Amino acid sequence: MKNSIEWCGYHWTCKMEGGRIIHPDEPYYWNSDSEDVVSISENGELSMIYKVNPRDVKYWDGKIYHPVLERGLLRTDEAFDYGTFSVEAIMPKGLNTGASFWLSGNGNWPPEIDICEAWSKDDNYYQFFTTEFPWINPSWQTTTNVHYNDNDLIHRNIKSKNIPKCKQKLDPTENWIKYECIWEPEKITFKANGKTTRTVSKKISKMLTENLKTPSHGHMMDAIIDIYVADPHDVPNELYTPFRVRNFEYKPL
């Protein structure tokens, strides 16, 4: 494990809440920023994979887990206030494999803004039938979502929504796609290659802000980039190509 990676002008480390490298609800993998799964080329392109690499992990309560997969994950050391967040990415090809670019509360969860959360059940992300109206709606399973606690502290989300092919025509496993989020106090806007794909209401946006741990010190969120995979005990998985990312940018309001 590395202490810090310099990329796109920021410090990135492998960490989740409390510095953990394993999630107790998904104990089959462990998060890593090692050169085995995370690399940066000379031209600044980030590459992430996962691989079989069993190890023992002792959790904070003393329980020992035995994850079998090591997966790449980077999180910014710096927290960000309202603004525009973007990366250019090529999704990994694989069986039951995915990747994401998202924001999470600095010190607490929720809130969470999923700028792009992709998933492949085969070797691509194309979906012809969806559960959204209209029923036949060609789209990419490169989704957006927002997680928050409501006024009763019950976890809610606005549900993952595919990016329609009519708004983003290119195969995300073969082309660089710019995934973008404009986070404002009373609105959240998602874009793909410059086209708006979704907006979030004032009510939800304000509730997300209220979830932040220290709003008096700024409405702070961390940026996270990771690759993930289904539990190999439940479903088969195979990775064909890495998750490729470049040009992370943050522009404050």
C-alpha positions in Angstrom: 0.0 0.0 0.0 1.2 3.5 -0.8 0.9 6.5 1.5 0.0 8.9 -1.3 -0.4 9.1 -5.0 0.0 12.4 -6.9 -2.4 12.7 -9.8 -4.0 15.6 -11.6 -2.7 18.1 -9.0 -4.1 16.3 -5.9 -3.0 13.8 -3.3 -4.9 10.5 -3.4 -4.8 7.6 -1.0 -6.7 4.3 -0.5 -9.1 4.9 2.4 -12.7 4.7 3.3 -14.5 5.9 6.4 -12.2 5.4 9.4 -9.3 4.4 7.2 -10.7 0.9 6.6 -9.7 -1.2 3.5 -12.6 -3.6 3.7 -16.3 -3.2 3.9 -17.9 -5.7 6.3 -21.0 -6.1 4.0 -18.7 -7.1 1.1 -15.9 -9.1 2.7 -14.8 -10.8 -0.5 -12.5 -7.9 -1.6 -10.1 -5.5 0.0 -9.4 -1.9 -1.2 -5.9 -1.1 -2.4 -3.7 1.6 -4.1 -0.8 -0.7 -4.6 1.0 -0.9 -8.0 -0.5 -4.4 -8.4 -3.9 -2.8 -9.1 -3.3 1.0 -9.6 -0.9 2.6 -12.0 -0.3 6.0 -13.7 1.3 6.2 -17.1 3.8 8.9 -18.1 1.1 10.8 -19.9 -1.0 10.9 -16.7 -3.5 8.2 -17.5 -4.8 6.3 -14.4 -5.3 2.5 -14.8 -7.2 0.3 -12.3 -7.8 -3.4 -12.2 -8.7 -6.1 -9.6 -6.9 -9.4 -9.1 -7.0 -12.5 -7.0 -4.7 -11.7 -4.0 -6.0 -13.3 -0.7 -5.1 -11.8 2.6 -6.3 -11.6 6.2 -7.8 -8.2 7.3 -8.5 -7.4 11.0 -11.4 -5.1 11.4 -11.8 -2.4 14.1 -14.0 -4.7 16.2 -11.4 -7.5 16.2 -13.1 -9.6 13.6 -10.8 -11.1 10.9 -11.9 -11.2 7.3 -10.4 -13.3 4.5 -11.0 -11.3 1.2 -9.7 -13.0 -2.0 -9.8 -10.1 -4.4 -7.6 -6.9 -4.3 -9.3 -4.0 -6.1 -8.1 -0.5 -6.9 -9.5 2.5 -5.1 -8.3 6.1 -4.7 -9.8 8.8 -2.6 -8.7 12.5 -2.4 -6.9 13.7 0.7 -8.5 17.1 0.0 -12.2 17.7 0.5 -14.2 19.8 -1.8 -17.0 22.3 -1.5 -19.7 23.0 -4.1 -18.5 23.0 -7.7 -18.1 21.0 -10.9 -16.4 17.6 -10.8 -15.4 15.7 -13.9 -13.2 12.9 -15.3 -12.7 11.3 -18.7 -13.0 7.5 -18.5 -13.1 4.3 -20.5 -15.0 1.6 -18.6 -13.5 -1.8 -18.0 -14.6 -4.7 -20.1 -15.5 -7.8 -18.2 -18.0 -10.2 -16.8 -19.9 -8.8 -13.7 -17.4 -6.0 -13.4 -17.8 -2.3 -12.9 -16.3 1.0 -12.0 -17.3 4.3 -10.5 -16.5 8.0 -10.0 -18.3 9.5 -7.0 -18.4 11.9 -4.1 -18.8 10.9 -0.4 -19.1 13.0 2.7 -15.8 14.0 4.3 -16.0 12.0 7.6 -19.5 10.6 7.3 -21.8 8.7 5.0 -24.3 9.5 3.5 -24.2 11.9 1.6 -23.1 10.3 -1.6 -23.2 11.6 -5.2 -22.6 8.9 -7.9 -21.4 10.8 -10.9 -20.9 7.6 -12.9 -21.5 4.1 -11.5 -21.1 1.5 -14.2 -21.9 -2.2 -14.3 -21.4 -4.9 -16.9 -23.3 -8.2 -16.8 -21.5 -9.4 -19.9 -18.7 -7.7 -22.0 -20.5 -4.4 -22.5 -22.7 -1.9 -20.8 -25.4 -1.7 -23.4 -29.1 -2.1 -22.3 -32.0 -2.3 -24.7 -34.8 -2.9 -22.3 -35.0 -0.8 -19.1 -37.4 -0.5 -16.2 -37.9 3.2 -17.0 -40.4 4.7 -19.3 -40.4 4.1 -22.2 -39.9 0.4 -21.7 -37.7 0.1 -24.8 -35.1 2.7 -24.2 -31.6 2.0 -25.4 -29.1 3.2 -22.8 -25.8 2.5 -21.2 -25.6 1.1 -17.7 -23.4 4.0 -16.7 -25.7 5.3 -14.0 -26.1 8.3 -11.7 -27.6 8.3 -8.2 -27.7 10.3 -5.0 -27.8 8.9 -1.4 -28.9 10.8 1.7 -30.6 10.5 5.0 -34.1 12.0 5.2 -35.4 14.1 8.2 -36.1 10.9 10.1 -32.5 9.7 9.5 -33.6 7.0 7.1 -31.3 6.2 4.3 -32.8 7.1 0.9 -31.6 7.3 -2.7 -33.1 8.6 -5.9 -32.5 5.3 -7.7 -29.8 4.6 -10.2 -30.7 5.8 -13.7 -29.0 4.7 -17.0 -27.5 7.3 -19.4 -29.7 7.2 -22.5 -27.9 6.3 -25.8 -29.7 9.3 -27.4 -27.7 11.6 -25.1 -24.4 9.7 -25.1 -24.0 7.6 -28.3 -20.5 6.2 -27.9 -19.6 2.8 -26.4 -18.1 3.6 -23.0 -15.7 0.7 -23.2 -14.2 2.0 -26.4 -14.3 5.7 -26.1 -13.3 8.5 -23.7 -16.5 9.8 -22.1 -16.5 12.9 -19.9 -18.6 12.3 -16.8 -19.5 15.5 -15.0 -21.5 16.7 -12.0 -22.3 20.3 -11.1 -23.1 20.3 -7.3 -24.9 23.4 -6.2 -26.7 24.2 -2.9 -30.1 23.8 -4.5 -29.5 21.6 -7.6 -27.3 18.7 -8.8 -26.8 18.3 -12.5 -25.2 15.3 -14.2 -23.7 15.5 -17.7 -22.0 13.1 -20.2 -19.9 14.6 -22.9 -21.4 17.9 -22.2 -25.1 16.9 -22.5 -27.3 17.0 -19.4 -28.5 13.5 -18.5 -30.2 14.2 -15.1 -31.0 16.9 -12.6 -31.8 16.5 -8.9 -34.5 18.5 -7.2 -34.0 21.4 -4.8 -35.5 19.4 -1.9 -33.1 16.4 -2.3 -30.1 18.7 -2.9 -30.7 20.6 0.3 -31.3 17.4 2.3 -27.9 16.0 1.0 -26.2 19.2 2.2 -27.8 18.8 5.6 -26.2 15.3 5.9 -22.7 16.8 5.7 -20.7 16.5 8.9 -19.4 20.0 9.3 -21.3 22.5 7.1 -20.0 25.4 9.2 -16.6 24.6 7.8 -17.8 24.3 4.3 -19.9 21.7 2.6 -17.2 19.1 2.1 -17.1 16.0 0.0 -14.2 13.6 -1.0 -13.8 12.4 -4.6 -13.4 8.6 -5.1 -12.5 6.5 -8.1 -12.7 2.7 -8.0 -13.1 -0.5 -9.8 -15.4 -3.3 -8.4 -16.6 -6.8 -9.0 -19.4 -9.2 -8.0 -18.8 -11.7 -5.3 -17.0 -14.6 -7.0 -18.8 -17.0 -4.6 -22.2 -15.9 -6.0 -21.5 -15.1 -9.7 -18.7 -15.6 -12.2 -16.5 -12.7 -13.0 -13.6 -11.9 -15.3 -11.7 -8.7 -16.2 -10.7 -8.2 -19.8 -9.5 -4.6 -19.8 -8.6 -2.0 -17.1 -10.6 1.0 -15.9 -8.9 3.9 -17.5 -9.3 7.5 -16.2 -7.7 10.8 -17.1 -8.2 14.6 -16.5 -9.8 14.8 -13.0 -11.0 18.4 -12.6 -12.7 20.4 -9.9 -13.9 23.9 -10.4 -15.4 25.6 -7.3 -18.6 27.6 -7.7 
